[in-house]
Amino acid sequence: MKKAVLAFVRKTSDVSSLPPPYDAGDGSLQLVYGDVTDYPSLLEAFSGCHVVFHAAALVEPWLPDPARFISVNVGGLRNVLKAYKETEAVEKIVYTSSIFALGPTDGYIADESQVHPAKHFCTEYEKSKTVSDKIALDAAAEGVPIVPLYPGFIYGPGKVTTGNIVAQFLVERFSGRMPGYVGQGQRFSFCHVDDVVQGHIAALAIKNNREAKTTLFFVIYEIYFLVGSSTHSLYAFCIEQAVDVLRHQWAYSCEKAKKELDYNPRSLREGLSEMVPWLQSLGLIKY
């Protein structure tokens, strides 16, 4: 069966990491221009689609205008759900949430059943993803076929963005501007971008179920330790919000994903072995 993929991108988006549009016997890729905050363009893109992967989000530790996080991350999801209700073809929505929507895990290892206490947010991004998560779960409880996934710190070759914090750490470490690794004794959840993709594809097999908290939660990340060689090894240029994130533990189990999604993530060592030569090829590090 021929599968057509529509990539919903902004006209200002850098699409250099995407393959060029094509139309072959076994499938096709087309670029559709719009914005998740522009409902008419989103609704038009939904036309004829059977599955929607909602991975669009504003991922930054800080912005001068914090309202943008709500506009894009919360408003974007609301527009996706609205477009779903106005179309008849969409059978499933796979929604990329985040461990930040579940909250820190200081002193313990959590799973997808954790609910963010919402008493403190390290960043406006965290707050917006927490609000969005409740919207997604409420929609699932109402029968919307939405599957939330909770990746941790996503890393891997692709783009050196603010959200690719592991790439930023490596660049700083190899440049000598960071004398050690962040997080002495702390635990964080990491997931390679290719494993995240496979987890999303596997989520297509999940049967629709109104019991969101028992069947629609799948965690796709691993737990690793970054042991610092210096207790003062934070970026010199880290802003307050980023430092606040790194003060906490974000450790989550991916056992449910392994069991029900056949999720088999690569080790952090293996993932980093791919990133180092990639960063070298970009001229960002030398070794």
C-alpha positions as CSV (number, residue, x, y, z in Angstrom):
1,M,0.0,0.0,0.0
2,K,1.4,3.4,-1.0
3,K,1.9,5.7,1.9
4,A,1.9,9.4,1.4
5,V,3.6,11.6,4.0
6,L,2.9,15.3,4.3
7,A,5.4,17.3,6.3
8,F,3.8,20.4,7.8
9,V,6.4,23.1,8.0
10,R,6.6,26.8,8.2
11,K,7.8,28.8,5.2
12,T,10.7,30.0,7.4
13,S,11.6,26.5,8.5
14,D,15.0,25.0,7.9
15,V,14.1,21.8,6.0
16,S,17.7,20.8,5.1
17,S,17.5,17.7,7.3
18,L,14.4,16.4,5.4
19,P,14.7,14.4,2.2
20,P,13.6,16.3,-0.9
21,P,9.9,15.8,-1.9
22,Y,9.4,12.7,-4.0
23,D,6.7,10.5,-5.5
24,A,7.6,6.9,-5.9
25,G,5.8,3.6,-6.3
26,D,5.8,2.8,-2.6
27,G,5.2,6.3,-1.2
28,S,5.6,10.0,-1.4
29,L,6.7,13.0,0.6
30,Q,5.3,16.4,0.2
31,L,5.9,19.7,2.0
32,V,2.8,21.5,3.2
33,Y,3.3,25.0,4.5
34,G,1.6,26.5,7.5
35,D,1.9,26.9,11.2
36,V,0.2,25.1,14.1
37,T,-0.9,28.6,15.4
38,D,-2.5,29.3,12.1
39,Y,-5.7,27.2,12.2
40,P,-6.8,27.5,8.6
41,S,-3.5,26.2,7.3
42,L,-3.5,23.4,9.8
43,L,-7.1,22.4,8.9
44,E,-6.2,22.3,5.2
45,A,-3.2,20.1,5.9
46,F,-5.4,17.6,7.8
47,S,-7.5,17.0,4.7
48,G,-7.2,13.4,3.7
49,C,-4.7,12.4,6.4
50,H,-5.3,9.3,8.4
51,V,-2.6,9.7,11.0
52,V,-1.2,12.8,12.6
53,F,2.2,13.0,14.3
54,H,2.1,16.2,16.4
55,A,5.7,16.9,17.2
56,A,5.7,20.7,16.7
57,A,6.8,22.6,19.8
58,L,8.8,25.6,20.9
59,V,11.7,24.1,22.9
60,E,13.8,26.8,24.5
61,P,15.0,27.4,28.1
62,W,13.9,31.0,28.0
63,L,12.4,33.6,25.6
64,P,11.8,37.4,26.1
65,D,8.1,36.8,25.4
66,P,7.1,33.7,27.5
67,A,3.6,33.9,26.0
68,R,5.0,32.3,22.9
69,F,5.3,29.0,24.7
70,I,1.6,29.0,25.4
71,S,0.7,30.1,21.9
72,V,2.7,27.4,20.2
73,N,2.8,24.5,22.6
74,V,-0.7,24.8,24.1
75,G,-2.5,26.6,21.3
76,G,-0.9,24.4,18.7
77,L,-2.3,21.2,20.4
78,R,-5.7,22.8,20.8
79,N,-5.7,23.6,17.1
80,V,-4.7,20.0,16.3
81,L,-7.6,18.6,18.4
82,K,-10.0,21.1,16.8
83,A,-8.9,20.1,13.3
84,Y,-9.3,16.5,14.2
85,K,-12.9,17.1,15.2
86,E,-13.6,19.0,11.9
87,T,-12.2,16.2,9.7
88,E,-13.4,12.6,9.4
89,A,-10.3,10.9,8.0
90,V,-7.9,11.2,11.0
91,E,-7.8,7.9,12.8
92,K,-5.0,8.5,15.3
93,I,-2.9,11.4,16.7
94,V,0.5,10.6,18.1
95,Y,1.5,13.5,20.3
96,T,5.0,14.2,21.3
97,S,4.8,15.3,25.0
98,S,7.9,15.4,27.2
99,I,9.2,14.2,30.6
100,F,9.0,17.9,31.5
101,A,5.2,17.5,31.4
102,L,5.5,14.9,34.2
103,G,7.9,16.8,36.4
104,P,11.2,16.2,38.2
105,T,12.0,13.0,40.0
106,D,14.2,14.2,42.8
107,G,15.4,11.1,44.8
108,Y,13.5,8.4,42.8
109,I,12.8,6.9,39.4
110,A,9.3,7.5,38.0
111,D,7.3,6.3,35.1
112,E,4.5,7.6,32.8
113,S,2.0,7.5,35.7
114,Q,3.5,10.4,37.5
115,V,1.5,13.6,37.5
116,H,3.3,17.0,37.6
117,P,2.7,18.6,41.0
118,A,2.5,22.0,39.3
119,K,3.9,23.8,42.3
120,H,7.1,25.0,40.6
121,F,8.2,25.1,37.0
122,C,11.9,25.5,36.1
123,T,11.0,27.0,32.7
124,E,8.0,28.3,30.8
125,Y,8.5,25.4,28.4
126,E,8.0,23.0,31.2
127,K,4.8,24.8,32.3
128,S,3.4,24.8,28.7
129,K,4.1,21.1,28.2
130,T,2.4,20.4,31.6
131,V,-0.7,22.3,30.5
132,S,-0.7,20.6,27.1
133,D,-0.4,17.2,28.7
134,K,-3.6,17.7,30.7
135,I,-5.4,18.8,27.5
136,A,-4.2,15.7,25.7
137,L,-5.3,13.4,28.5
138,D,-8.7,15.0,28.8
139,A,-9.1,14.6,25.0
140,A,-8.1,10.9,25.3
141,A,-10.7,10.4,28.2
142,E,-13.3,11.9,25.8
143,G,-12.5,9.2,23.2
144,V,-10.1,11.1,21.0
145,P,-7.6,8.6,19.6
146,I,-4.5,10.5,20.9
147,V,-1.4,8.7,22.1
148,P,1.0,10.8,24.2
149,L,4.7,9.9,24.2
150,Y,7.1,11.2,26.7
151,P,10.7,11.4,25.4
152,G,13.4,12.7,27.7
153,F,16.4,14.8,26.6
154,I,16.5,14.1,22.9
155,Y,19.9,14.0,21.3
156,G,21.6,12.8,18.2
157,P,22.8,14.0,14.7
158,G,20.5,16.4,12.9
159,K,20.5,20.0,14.1
160,V,22.5,21.8,16.7
161,T,19.6,23.5,18.3
162,T,19.0,24.9,21.8
163,G,16.9,21.8,22.5
164,N,19.8,19.5,21.6
165,I,21.4,20.1,24.9
166,V,23.7,17.1,24.7
167,A,25.3,18.5,21.5
168,Q,25.7,21.8,23.3
169,F,27.4,20.0,26.2
170,L,29.8,18.1,23.9
171,V,30.8,21.3,22.0
172,E,31.5,23.1,25.3
173,R,33.4,20.1,26.7
174,F,35.6,19.6,23.7
175,S,36.3,23.3,23.5
176,G,37.5,23.3,27.1
177,R,34.9,25.8,28.2
178,M,33.2,23.2,30.5
179,P,35.7,21.5,32.8
180,G,33.5,18.6,33.7
181,Y,30.1,17.0,33.1
182,V,27.0,18.4,34.6
183,G,25.2,16.5,37.3
184,Q,27.4,14.9,39.9
185,G,25.3,12.0,41.2
186,Q,22.3,13.3,39.3
187,R,20.3,11.2,36.9
188,F,18.8,12.3,33.6
189,S,16.7,10.5,30.9
190,F,18.1,10.6,27.4
191,C,16.8,9.2,24.1
192,H,18.4,9.1,20.7
193,V,16.4,10.9,18.1
194,D,16.3,7.7,15.8
195,D,14.9,5.7,18.8
196,V,12.3,8.4,19.3
197,V,11.2,8.1,15.7
198,Q,10.9,4.3,16.0
199,G,8.9,4.7,19.2
200,H,6.5,7.0,17.4
201,I,6.1,4.6,14.5
202,A,5.5,1.7,16.9
203,A,2.8,3.8,18.6
204,L,0.6,3.4,15.5
205,A,-0.1,-0.1,16.6
206,I,-1.7,1.0,19.9
207,K,-5.4,0.4,20.0
208,N,-7.6,3.3,20.8
209,N,-8.7,3.2,24.4
210,R,-10.6,5.7,26.6
211,E,-8.5,4.7,29.6
212,A,-5.7,7.1,28.9
213,K,-3.7,6.5,32.0
214,T,-3.6,2.8,31.6
215,T,-3.0,2.3,27.9
216,L,-2.1,5.6,26.2
217,F,1.1,6.3,28.1
218,F,4.4,5.1,26.7
219,V,7.8,6.3,27.8
220,I,10.6,6.2,25.3
221,Y,13.8,7.0,27.0
222,E,16.6,5.6,29.2
223,I,18.2,6.4,32.5
224,Y,21.9,7.3,32.6
225,F,24.3,8.9,35.0
226,L,26.5,11.9,34.1
227,V,29.1,12.1,36.9
228,G,30.8,15.5,37.1
229,S,34.5,15.8,37.5
230,S,33.9,19.2,38.9
231,T,31.1,20.4,41.1
232,H,31.3,23.8,39.3
233,S,31.0,22.6,35.8
234,L,27.9,24.4,34.6
235,Y,28.0,26.5,31.5
236,A,29.3,30.0,32.2
237,F,26.6,31.3,30.0
238,C,23.8,29.2,31.4
239,I,20.7,31.3,32.2
240,E,18.9,30.9,35.4
241,Q,16.1,28.7,34.0
242,A,18.6,26.2,32.5
243,V,20.5,26.0,35.7
244,D,17.3,25.3,37.6
245,V,16.5,22.4,35.3
246,L,20.0,20.9,36.0
247,R,19.5,21.2,39.7
248,H,16.8,18.5,39.6
249,Q,16.7,14.9,38.7
250,W,14.7,13.7,35.7
251,A,14.9,9.9,35.8
252,Y,12.2,7.8,34.2
253,S,11.8,4.1,33.4
254,C,11.1,3.0,29.8
255,E,10.0,-0.5,30.8
256,K,6.5,-0.1,29.6
257,A,7.7,1.0,26.2
258,K,10.0,-1.9,26.0
259,K,7.2,-4.3,26.8
260,E,4.4,-2.9,24.8
261,L,6.2,-1.0,22.0
262,D,9.1,-3.4,21.6
263,Y,11.2,-0.4,22.3
264,N,14.9,-1.3,22.1
265,P,16.9,1.9,22.7
266,R,20.6,2.2,22.0
267,S,22.9,2.8,24.9
268,L,24.0,6.4,25.7
269,R,27.6,5.4,24.9
270,E,26.6,4.1,21.5
271,G,24.6,7.2,20.8
272,L,27.4,9.6,21.8
273,S,29.8,7.6,19.6
274,E,27.6,8.7,16.7
275,M,27.4,12.3,17.8
276,V,31.1,13.0,18.3
277,P,32.2,12.4,14.6
278,W,29.0,14.2,13.4
279,L,30.0,17.3,15.4
280,Q,33.5,17.0,14.2
281,S,32.3,16.9,10.6
282,L,30.5,20.2,11.2
283,G,33.7,21.7,12.5
284,L,32.2,22.3,15.9
285,I,34.7,20.1,17.8
286,K,38.2,18.8,17.3
287,Y,39.8,15.7,18.8
